[in-house]
Amino acid sequence: MAWQFDRADTGEGVVQAFRRKLCPIGSIVLKLRGLEPGALYEPRDLDGGAPRQVQGRELLETGLKATAAKRAAAMVFKYRRLR
């Protein structure tokens, strides 16, 4: 289960994803919405990992991969438009 909170006026947003206790699948690809395809974004996993720069088109079409090694876990990603 996942949802996205997007602030189009600032180019920033948050994605929350949850792996439920009985879910056998450890990762999911989340296609984001409302982003500018030609803009550059910096998504960041708040649990760690280095931020990276990604075209909006990639986040819209290919998606953002969310992985939870353990069951009953939550993942939070922040993103911001760079240009």
C-alpha positions in Angstrom: 0.0 0.0 0.0 1.4 3.5 -0.9 0.4 7.0 -1.4 2.0 10.2 -2.7 1.6 13.8 -1.3 2.7 16.3 -4.0 3.2 20.0 -3.7 3.1 21.2 -7.3 3.6 24.8 -6.1 7.0 24.0 -4.6 8.1 20.9 -6.6 8.4 18.8 -3.5 6.6 15.8 -2.2 6.5 12.7 0.0 5.8 9.1 -0.8 4.8 6.7 2.0 4.8 2.9 1.3 3.9 0.1 3.7 4.6 -3.6 3.6 1.9 -5.4 5.5 2.6 -8.2 7.9 1.3 -11.0 5.6 2.7 -9.5 2.3 5.1 -12.0 0.6 6.4 -9.3 -1.8 9.4 -7.3 -0.6 9.5 -4.5 -3.1 7.2 -2.6 -5.4 7.7 0.0 -8.1 5.7 3.1 -7.6 4.9 5.3 -10.6 4.6 8.9 -9.3 2.1 11.4 -10.6 1.9 15.1 -11.1 5.6 15.6 -11.9 7.1 17.6 -14.8 8.5 15.0 -17.3 11.4 17.3 -18.4 12.4 18.5 -14.9 15.2 17.0 -12.8 14.2 15.6 -9.4 16.1 14.4 -6.3 14.3 11.5 -4.6 15.7 10.5 -1.2 14.9 7.4 1.0 14.6 8.8 4.5 15.9 5.5 5.9 19.2 5.9 4.2 20.9 5.7 0.9 22.4 8.5 -1.2 20.1 10.9 -2.9 20.2 10.7 -6.7 19.1 12.8 -9.6 16.3 11.5 -11.9 14.3 12.9 -14.7 10.6 13.4 -13.9 9.8 11.2 -16.9 11.6 8.3 -15.3 9.7 8.7 -12.0 6.4 8.9 -14.0 7.0 6.1 -16.4 9.5 3.7 -14.8 8.8 4.6 -11.2 10.5 4.7 -7.9 11.4 1.3 -6.3 10.5 0.8 -2.7 12.0 -2.2 -0.9 11.3 -3.5 2.6 13.4 -6.4 3.7 11.1 -7.1 6.7 7.4 -7.5 6.9 5.2 -4.9 8.6 7.5 -2.1 7.5 7.0 1.5 6.4 9.1 3.4 3.9 9.2 7.1 3.4 10.7 9.0 0.4 11.0 12.7 -0.1 11.6 14.3 -3.5 12.2 17.8 -4.8 12.4 19.4 -8.2 15.9 20.7 -8.9 15.3 22.4 -12.3 
